[in-house]
Amino acid sequence: MYDLLQSGVFYNRQVMFDQRTSGSDLLDQHRAINDALQARDPVAARAAVESHLTYVHQALSDKQRAERHEKIASQRLEHETKQ
């Protein structure tokens, strides 16, 4: 399980940085999570984690959408150059 989690985290980090996602945004999100945990504030911790996961999910969705669009564009170009 640890290996799966670790590979998933590293993949997600690579996607985020490939998309030029702001490292400072991610760091701020992690700080907010840590601050809430250190303060023993479960409501704030949950909100910070949910906000971070939403941000990461959106970035990964954007990456997948861009890849699909790139594939379609490549197929169209290939089709047009064959004619």
C-alpha positions as semicolon CSV with decimal commas, in nm:
position;residue;x (nm);y (nm);z (nm)
1;M;0,000;0,000;0,000
2;Y;0,284;0,237;0,086
3;D;0,449;0,182;-0,254
4;L;0,121;0,248;-0,433
5;L;0,062;0,567;-0,236
6;Q;0,419;0,681;-0,289
7;S;0,408;0,624;-0,666
8;G;0,072;0,801;-0,687
9;V;0,201;1,103;-0,497
10;F;0,513;1,126;-0,712
11;Y;0,305;1,094;-1,031
12;N;0,066;1,365;-0,914
13;R;0,355;1,593;-0,819
14;Q;0,512;1,546;-1,161
15;V;0,183;1,630;-1,333
16;M;0,138;1,938;-1,116
17;F;0,487;2,069;-1,187
18;D;0,463;1,983;-1,558
19;Q;0,155;2,205;-1,570
20;R;0,349;2,484;-1,408
21;T;0,120;2,469;-1,109
22;S;0,241;2,720;-0,858
23;G;0,468;2,554;-0,608
24;S;0,387;2,831;-0,365
25;D;0,015;2,747;-0,391
26;L;0,085;2,385;-0,303
27;L;0,317;2,484;-0,020
28;D;0,054;2,721;0,119
29;Q;-0,203;2,442;0,107
30;H;0,027;2,203;0,290
31;R;0,103;2,471;0,548
32;A;-0,269;2,527;0,606
33;I;-0,316;2,154;0,662
34;N;-0,019;2,141;0,901
35;D;-0,129;2,453;1,088
36;A;-0,477;2,310;1,141
37;L;-0,335;1,977;1,259
38;Q;-0,092;2,150;1,496
39;A;-0,380;2,358;1,633
40;R;-0,581;2,037;1,677
41;D;-0,862;2,196;1,479
42;P;-1,040;1,912;1,297
43;V;-1,282;2,142;1,116
44;A;-1,004;2,356;0,973
45;A;-0,792;2,049;0,896
46;R;-1,074;1,885;0,705
47;A;-1,144;2,205;0,512
48;A;-0,776;2,247;0,425
49;V;-0,741;1,886;0,309
50;E;-1,062;1,903;0,104
51;S;-0,950;2,228;-0,057
52;H;-0,611;2,079;-0,142
53;L;-0,761;1,760;-0,286
54;T;-1,003;1,963;-0,497
55;Y;-0,712;2,169;-0,630
56;V;-0,510;1,857;-0,716
57;H;-0,812;1,685;-0,872
58;Q;-0,877;1,986;-1,093
59;A;-0,514;1,999;-1,204
60;L;-0,517;1,628;-1,293
61;S;-0,848;1,667;-1,478
62;D;-0,706;1,961;-1,673
63;K;-0,404;1,749;-1,767
64;Q;-0,624;1,464;-1,891
65;R;-0,843;1,704;-2,089
66;A;-0,536;1,863;-2,250
67;E;-0,400;1,520;-2,342
68;R;-0,732;1,424;-2,505
69;H;-0,740;1,749;-2,702
70;E;-0,381;1,697;-2,813
71;K;-0,460;1,344;-2,928
72;I;-0,760;1,463;-3,129
73;A;-0,558;1,744;-3,284
74;S;-0,284;1,499;-3,382
75;Q;-0,538;1,265;-3,538
76;R;-0,692;1,551;-3,737
77;L;-0,351;1,666;-3,858
78;E;-0,259;1,313;-3,958
79;H;-0,589;1,274;-4,144
80;E;-0,546;1,606;-4,324
81;T;-0,190;1,536;-4,432
82;K;-0,291;1,197;-4,579
83;Q;-0,538;1,360;-4,818
